[in-house]
Amino acid sequence: MSETAGTPVTGRVYLDKQSPTAYHALMQTAEAVRTTAAAAGLDRILVELVNLRVSQINGCAYCLDVHTRAALRAGETTQRLGVLAAWRDTEVFTARERAALALAEAATSPEDALLQERAYAEGREVFGDEELSAVLWVAITMNAFNRVSILSKHPVRTRP
């Protein structure tokens, strides 16, 4: 896909390039959330699982590509990445990861009030306030990045 003056051939505008000040503010938010998650004691794998689950639900190919590589760099296994979409049907995720994934789904599909209440209850069983807040901020921020990439049609490039 070639690009002319920030506009891909598809006719979409790369929002990050067209409005760099707004995108920079989103990047600063992501950095603050990363700091918040680390300060709350969330490990990088849990954060990447949340990023990936949100991106799966939203269907963001670009973010799935970026965060799959990040999860692998953090030490995640291909088995767990392969079954992430069906995490409820496996025993390979910890109670903390399962609670985080439920919260990620609730933040991504907030119209389902019952799902949201269940996820919050599960989160309360394993997370303190600081951790629970950090997980939700990770999901909220990933949702924002998904929308930027989906609406921009950011391409996924083949890697050697």
Secondary structure in CASP SS format (residue, H / E / C, confidence):
PFRMAT SS
TARGET T0000
AUTHOR 0000-0000-0000
METHOD secondary structure of the structure
MODEL  1
M C 1.00
S C 1.00
E E 1.00
T E 1.00
A C 1.00
G C 1.00
T E 1.00
P E 1.00
V C 1.00
T C 1.00
G C 1.00
R C 1.00
V C 1.00
Y C 1.00
L H 1.00
D H 1.00
K H 1.00
Q H 1.00
S C 1.00
P H 1.00
T H 1.00
A H 1.00
Y H 1.00
H H 1.00
A H 1.00
L H 1.00
M H 1.00
Q H 1.00
T H 1.00
A H 1.00
E H 1.00
A H 1.00
V H 1.00
R H 1.00
T H 1.00
T H 1.00
A H 1.00
A H 1.00
A H 1.00
A H 1.00
G C 1.00
L C 1.00
D C 1.00
R H 1.00
I H 1.00
L H 1.00
V H 1.00
E H 1.00
L H 1.00
V H 1.00
N H 1.00
L H 1.00
R H 1.00
V H 1.00
S H 1.00
Q H 1.00
I H 1.00
N H 1.00
G C 1.00
C C 1.00
A H 1.00
Y H 1.00
C H 1.00
L H 1.00
D H 1.00
V H 1.00
H H 1.00
T H 1.00
R H 1.00
A H 1.00
A H 1.00
L H 1.00
R H 1.00
A H 1.00
G C 1.00
E C 1.00
T C 1.00
T H 1.00
Q H 1.00
R H 1.00
L H 1.00
G H 1.00
V H 1.00
L H 1.00
A H 1.00
A H 1.00
W H 1.00
R H 1.00
D H 1.00
T C 1.00
E C 1.00
V C 1.00
F C 1.00
T C 1.00
A H 1.00
R H 1.00
E H 1.00
R H 1.00
A H 1.00
A H 1.00
L H 1.00
A H 1.00
L H 1.00
A H 1.00
E H 1.00
A H 1.00
A H 1.00
T H 1.00
S C 1.00
P C 1.00
E C 1.00
D C 1.00
A H 1.00
L H 1.00
L H 1.00
Q H 1.00
E H 1.00
R H 1.00
A H 1.00
Y H 1.00
A H 1.00
E H 1.00
G H 1.00
R H 1.00
E H 1.00
V H 1.00
F C 1.00
G C 1.00
D H 1.00
E H 1.00
E H 1.00
L H 1.00
S H 1.00
A H 1.00
V H 1.00
L H 1.00
W H 1.00
V H 1.00
A H 1.00
I H 1.00
T H 1.00
M H 1.00
N H 1.00
A H 1.00
F H 1.00
N H 1.00
R H 1.00
V H 1.00
S H 1.00
I H 1.00
L H 1.00
S H 1.00
K C 1.00
H C 1.00
P C 1.00
V C 1.00
R C 1.00
T C 1.00
R C 1.00
P C 1.00
END
